[in-house]
Amino acid sequence: MGTDTNMNTGMDTNMNMREKVLENKKNGMAFMLLFLVLFIAAIVGLVFSCIGLENGPSAGSIALLVVCIVWLAVGWIPFLGLKVLRPQEALVLTLFGRYVGTLKSDGFYFVNPFCSSVNPAAKTKLSQSGDVDSSVGKSILVAASQPSVDMEMVSRKISLKIMTLNNSRQKINDCLGNPVEIGIAVMWRVVDTAKAVFNVDNYKEYLSLQCDSALRNIVRIYPYDIAPNVDTTGDGVADEGSLRGSSEVVAARIRDEIQQKVAEAGLEVLEARITYLAYAPEIAAVMLQRQQASAIIDARKMIVDGAVGMVEMALERLSENNTVVLDEERKAAMVSNLLVVLCGNHDAQPVVNSGSLY
C-alpha cells in the first residue's frame, strides 16, 4: 500500500508540472563583457609571465602562467550560458536532468553554462503556418533524417506564437453512416512550456493526433445535411443540426473537444474551422443525384401548386362575369388543358378550333 501511495504521489507530481519563469537572468551583456575582459587579461598575463620566465623563473610567474593557460583553455565554457531570445520565444532549461526554469521574454540572458535546453518537438514539422514542409497529404512530417536542419530547431527554442495547424482530410462516417471527407484548421499556441515539454512525449504530434480523434468524435454525431429524427445535441429531442448547415456549432464543439485533450500538454486551442467538407468519392455521384431529385420534386410541387391556383382563379373569373357557361365536362377538359400547359416542360403548341365549341 505504501508503495502504491508513493507511486501515485510521484505521478501526480509529474503531471502537475508547473512552469517556472526565470526573470532575473537578463544580464547576458554584462557577463559577455566580463568574459571578454578576462580573456584579454589572460592574454596579457600570459605575455608578462613569459617575459618573467625569461628574466628568471619565479613562483609568481609560474602561477600566473598556469592560471592564464587554464583560463584560455576552458574560458569558452561560460560563453555557452549566453542565450538570446526574440519576442514570442521560450527556452526550457534543465540541469543534469532537473527542470530549473523557462526563459520566456525577449532579451540577452546568462544562465548556468551546463544547463541544456529541451524541446522534444524541435525536429517535428506540422503542415501549418510557420512550420511548412513541401510534402502534401500528411499532417505530421518528421525531419530528423534531413541533413539541413533549421537553426531554430537546433537551438530547441519553443515558439509562443499563434500557429495554424491545417490537419489532413479524413474520411469519417456521419451519424447516418454516409462517408464524408472533412478537414479542419486549428489555431493554437503553447501557454505552459513545462507541461508541453515534460507531460507529453511530443506536443506537436500529440496535438495532431488529438485533432484527428476529436474530429471523429464530433462528426459522427451529425448528419451531412439536415435529416429527420436526428438528435445532435444529446437532449433527446430531434433537431436540424448538420455538418453543412451548422458548421459554426460543429467547429465550436470540435474546438472544445480538442482543448479538453490538450490542456495537460500546456496548449491552448483558440479556434477550429472546417476547411473542407464533401461526400466521399464513392457516394458523391449518388448523393448528387439525390439532391437533384429532391430539388426537382420541390420545384414540381411549387409549379403544381401555382398551376392549380391559376386554374381556380380562371374558373372563378369566368363564372363571376358569365363570360362562358361551362358544364362539368367542359370544366374538366379546361382544367386538364390548363394544367398541361402550365406544368409542361416545353412551350405549349395550341390547336385553334375554327368550328363550333360544342
Legacy VTK file of the C-alpha trace (Angstrom):
# vtk DataFile Version 3.0
C-alpha trace
ASCII
DATASET POLYDATA
POINTS 358 float
0.000 0.000 0.000
2.838 2.350 0.847
4.498 1.680 -2.496
1.262 2.374 -4.370
0.810 5.626 -2.475
4.337 6.758 -3.320
3.858 5.854 -6.993
0.579 7.785 -7.183
2.182 10.782 -5.488
5.059 10.720 -7.954
2.685 10.508 -10.922
0.612 13.424 -9.620
3.779 15.481 -9.158
4.908 14.816 -12.717
1.506 15.574 -14.261
1.211 18.777 -12.214
4.459 20.158 -13.583
4.374 23.928 -13.159
6.181 26.408 -15.313
8.832 28.482 -13.553
9.779 31.614 -15.469
13.310 32.912 -14.902
13.062 36.699 -14.729
16.419 37.616 -13.129
18.741 36.174 -15.771
18.623 39.012 -18.301
22.271 40.020 -17.770
23.960 38.406 -20.747
25.661 41.576 -21.988
27.405 42.229 -18.670
28.689 38.655 -18.418
29.844 38.625 -22.035
31.885 41.801 -21.476
33.306 40.312 -18.269
34.414 37.147 -20.041
35.996 39.148 -22.861
37.902 41.270 -20.344
39.087 38.107 -18.610
40.291 36.691 -21.939
42.214 39.883 -22.691
43.664 39.852 -19.173
44.684 36.216 -19.593
46.498 37.002 -22.841
48.276 39.960 -21.267
49.141 37.873 -18.192
50.474 35.088 -20.425
52.788 37.575 -22.181
54.087 39.059 -18.908
54.580 35.634 -17.344
56.615 34.504 -20.358
58.763 37.652 -20.069
59.206 36.986 -16.358
60.320 33.427 -17.027
62.949 34.665 -19.479
64.397 37.008 -16.867
64.360 34.248 -14.290
61.779 31.753 -13.093
59.764 32.720 -10.035
56.785 31.276 -8.215
54.609 34.250 -9.181
55.434 33.989 -12.861
54.802 30.244 -12.911
51.460 30.625 -11.069
50.349 33.419 -13.391
51.328 31.341 -16.418
49.330 28.339 -15.186
46.227 30.449 -14.413
46.318 32.155 -17.819
46.762 28.886 -19.688
43.906 27.236 -17.778
41.561 30.164 -18.430
42.443 30.286 -22.126
41.777 26.544 -22.332
38.419 26.432 -20.533
37.284 30.046 -20.699
34.979 29.275 -23.623
32.681 27.220 -21.368
30.936 30.229 -19.705
30.038 31.523 -23.166
27.741 28.518 -23.506
25.491 30.118 -20.884
24.720 33.125 -23.095
21.228 32.841 -24.590
19.422 35.237 -26.952
15.629 35.147 -27.256
13.451 37.017 -29.710
9.842 38.049 -28.994
7.394 35.140 -28.626
10.131 32.582 -27.995
10.878 30.436 -24.948
13.657 28.162 -23.780
13.117 25.312 -21.305
16.260 24.618 -19.271
17.298 21.529 -17.349
20.399 20.979 -15.231
21.559 17.363 -15.066
18.005 16.170 -15.758
16.251 18.524 -13.331
13.944 21.264 -14.580
15.338 24.640 -13.472
13.079 27.107 -15.296
11.978 28.715 -18.542
13.249 31.823 -20.317
10.228 33.495 -21.880
10.632 37.197 -22.594
12.937 38.535 -25.284
16.443 39.592 -24.295
20.064 38.556 -23.735
20.430 36.044 -20.890
23.198 34.330 -18.981
22.410 31.009 -17.318
24.420 28.133 -15.949
26.565 27.011 -18.910
25.882 23.382 -18.011
22.121 23.873 -18.474
20.685 22.196 -21.539
17.591 23.277 -23.462
14.804 20.752 -24.025
12.290 20.644 -26.853
11.269 17.134 -27.978
9.270 18.598 -30.894
12.184 20.643 -32.262
12.597 18.496 -35.381
8.915 17.750 -35.907
7.189 19.631 -38.706
3.451 20.063 -38.978
1.540 21.138 -42.061
0.914 24.571 -40.623
1.892 28.210 -40.853
5.463 28.934 -39.873
6.331 25.228 -39.966
5.554 24.075 -43.503
7.090 21.239 -45.484
6.792 20.754 -49.226
5.070 17.388 -48.792
1.287 17.388 -49.023
-1.250 14.992 -47.528
0.453 14.255 -44.225
-0.268 16.187 -41.050
2.952 15.119 -39.287
6.283 15.343 -41.078
9.403 14.357 -39.163
12.615 15.920 -40.450
15.093 14.056 -38.253
16.810 12.446 -41.235
17.228 15.645 -43.233
20.859 16.860 -43.423
19.960 20.564 -43.400
18.084 21.434 -40.234
16.860 24.923 -39.428
18.919 26.705 -36.795
15.849 27.495 -34.734
15.193 23.772 -34.375
18.798 23.065 -33.424
18.577 25.732 -30.715
15.462 23.956 -29.384
13.560 27.185 -28.853
9.799 26.883 -28.377
7.609 29.249 -30.370
4.889 31.007 -28.380
3.253 32.443 -31.496
-0.243 31.529 -32.635
0.115 28.635 -35.064
-2.390 27.327 -37.596
-2.490 23.561 -37.960
-4.062 22.521 -41.255
-4.847 18.918 -40.444
-5.106 16.388 -43.250
-8.516 15.435 -44.636
-10.181 12.449 -43.048
-12.856 10.067 -44.270
-15.453 9.697 -41.484
-18.954 8.221 -41.384
-21.614 10.673 -40.252
-24.471 9.677 -37.954
-26.376 8.169 -40.893
-23.415 6.047 -41.970
-22.576 8.118 -45.045
-18.807 8.508 -45.580
-17.750 12.154 -45.756
-14.368 13.800 -46.193
-13.640 16.660 -43.815
-10.636 18.807 -42.980
-10.115 21.366 -40.222
-7.741 24.219 -39.429
-6.860 24.686 -35.767
-5.353 27.868 -34.311
-3.252 27.034 -31.252
-0.299 28.144 -29.163
1.892 26.991 -26.284
0.906 28.598 -22.957
2.784 26.373 -20.480
6.211 25.313 -21.720
6.888 22.958 -18.809
3.742 20.910 -19.481
4.373 20.934 -23.232
7.892 19.541 -22.806
7.532 17.177 -19.855
3.895 15.993 -19.779
3.819 14.558 -23.307
6.431 12.964 -25.499
5.971 15.337 -28.459
3.400 18.085 -28.110
3.096 18.694 -31.866
2.347 15.068 -32.656
0.078 14.909 -29.621
-1.937 17.898 -30.860
-2.318 16.478 -34.357
-3.486 13.092 -33.069
-5.969 14.713 -30.688
-7.330 16.791 -33.574
-7.968 13.588 -35.523
-9.662 11.936 -32.532
-11.846 14.941 -31.677
-12.872 15.348 -35.308
-14.072 11.755 -35.474
-15.934 12.013 -32.161
-17.888 15.108 -33.229
-18.530 14.373 -36.916
-20.170 11.024 -36.184
-22.843 12.870 -34.148
-24.074 14.975 -37.085
-25.546 14.130 -40.495
-24.021 15.719 -43.566
-27.277 17.513 -44.326
-30.487 18.039 -42.363
-32.148 14.690 -41.630
-35.374 13.947 -39.717
-35.387 12.274 -36.290
-31.721 13.013 -35.568
-30.616 14.336 -32.175
-27.236 16.108 -32.394
-27.287 17.873 -29.018
-27.923 14.884 -26.776
-31.084 16.300 -25.187
-33.342 13.586 -26.616
-35.105 15.974 -28.997
-34.631 15.821 -32.765
-33.141 18.993 -34.222
-31.940 20.383 -37.527
-28.207 20.270 -36.847
-25.948 19.187 -39.707
-22.338 19.411 -40.810
-23.217 21.598 -43.779
-25.760 23.862 -42.133
-24.304 24.132 -38.604
-20.606 24.490 -39.366
-20.084 27.137 -36.665
-21.615 24.942 -33.967
-19.711 21.871 -35.144
-16.417 23.797 -35.214
-17.013 25.121 -31.683
-17.656 21.596 -30.385
-14.522 20.320 -32.115
-12.507 23.135 -30.545
-13.835 22.347 -27.047
-13.142 18.643 -27.527
-9.539 19.299 -28.569
-8.968 21.760 -25.713
-10.034 19.187 -23.130
-7.485 16.745 -24.517
-4.504 19.095 -24.851
-4.878 21.088 -21.635
-2.446 18.746 -19.854
0.065 19.363 -22.638
0.154 23.101 -21.917
-1.533 24.034 -25.198
-4.394 26.442 -25.837
-6.719 25.950 -28.794
-8.016 29.347 -29.858
-10.249 28.354 -32.739
-11.147 25.487 -35.037
-12.615 25.896 -38.509
-13.901 23.424 -41.093
-11.870 23.993 -44.260
-13.168 21.138 -46.426
-16.430 19.176 -46.394
-17.740 16.833 -49.066
-19.167 13.380 -49.548
-16.604 10.653 -50.131
-15.944 9.988 -53.863
-17.620 6.579 -53.802
-21.028 8.069 -52.933
-20.644 11.626 -54.196
-22.359 10.929 -57.536
-25.285 9.135 -55.880
-25.741 11.896 -53.321
-25.657 14.493 -56.101
-28.442 12.647 -57.915
-30.380 12.503 -54.658
-30.027 16.253 -54.175
-31.038 16.877 -57.775
-34.092 14.638 -57.393
-35.089 16.424 -54.207
-34.711 19.797 -55.921
-36.791 18.630 -58.912
-39.560 17.356 -56.622
-39.653 20.640 -54.712
-39.758 22.611 -57.965
-42.543 20.424 -59.393
-44.548 20.791 -56.226
-44.290 24.562 -56.445
-45.281 24.526 -60.122
-48.326 22.326 -59.478
-49.476 24.472 -56.550
-49.184 27.588 -58.681
-50.963 25.953 -61.649
-53.907 24.778 -59.523
-54.266 28.267 -58.112
-54.270 29.799 -61.593
-56.899 27.324 -62.815
-59.149 28.062 -59.829
-58.781 31.784 -60.437
-59.640 31.385 -64.147
-62.806 29.371 -63.408
-63.911 31.848 -60.738
-63.449 34.835 -63.077
-65.380 33.131 -65.879
-68.238 32.238 -63.510
-68.466 35.727 -61.984
-68.922 37.592 -65.276
-70.898 34.831 -67.016
-68.443 35.123 -69.864
-68.738 31.469 -70.769
-71.125 28.941 -69.250
-69.397 25.588 -68.987
-70.851 22.309 -67.882
-68.879 19.928 -65.674
-67.440 18.019 -68.600
-66.138 21.193 -70.277
-64.752 22.444 -66.981
-62.826 19.191 -66.566
-61.435 19.476 -70.095
-60.430 23.085 -69.483
-58.731 22.207 -66.217
-56.853 19.378 -67.924
-55.690 21.610 -70.762
-54.579 24.414 -68.432
-52.650 22.035 -66.189
-50.900 20.519 -69.201
-49.923 23.965 -70.445
-48.828 25.322 -67.041
-46.998 22.195 -65.807
-45.329 21.175 -69.064
-41.565 21.345 -69.550
-41.844 22.863 -73.012
-43.812 25.683 -74.570
-47.373 24.744 -75.476
-48.379 24.243 -79.122
-52.056 25.365 -79.149
-54.631 23.976 -81.630
-57.165 26.622 -82.717
-60.709 25.291 -83.127
-62.400 27.079 -86.053
-65.724 25.256 -85.681
-68.393 25.177 -83.020
-67.346 24.973 -79.385
-69.909 22.194 -78.834
LINES 1 359
358 0 1 2 3 4 5 6 7 8 9 10 11 12 13 14 15 16 17 18 19 20 21 22 23 24 25 26 27 28 29 30 31 32 33 34 35 36 37 38 39 40 41 42 43 44 45 46 47 48 49 50 51 52 53 54 55 56 57 58 59 60 61 62 63 64 65 66 67 68 69 70 71 72 73 74 75 76 77 78 79 80 81 82 83 84 85 86 87 88 89 90 91 92 93 94 95 96 97 98 99 100 101 102 103 104 105 106 107 108 109 110 111 112 113 114 115 116 117 118 119 120 121 122 123 124 125 126 127 128 129 130 131 132 133 134 135 136 137 138 139 140 141 142 143 144 145 146 147 148 149 150 151 152 153 154 155 156 157 158 159 160 161 162 163 164 165 166 167 168 169 170 171 172 173 174 175 176 177 178 179 180 181 182 183 184 185 186 187 188 189 190 191 192 193 194 195 196 197 198 199 200 201 202 203 204 205 206 207 208 209 210 211 212 213 214 215 216 217 218 219 220 221 222 223 224 225 226 227 228 229 230 231 232 233 234 235 236 237 238 239 240 241 242 243 244 245 246 247 248 249 250 251 252 253 254 255 256 257 258 259 260 261 262 263 264 265 266 267 268 269 270 271 272 273 274 275 276 277 278 279 280 281 282 283 284 285 286 287 288 289 290 291 292 293 294 295 296 297 298 299 300 301 302 303 304 305 306 307 308 309 310 311 312 313 314 315 316 317 318 319 320 321 322 323 324 325 326 327 328 329 330 331 332 333 334 335 336 337 338 339 340 341 342 343 344 345 346 347 348 349 350 351 352 353 354 355 356 357
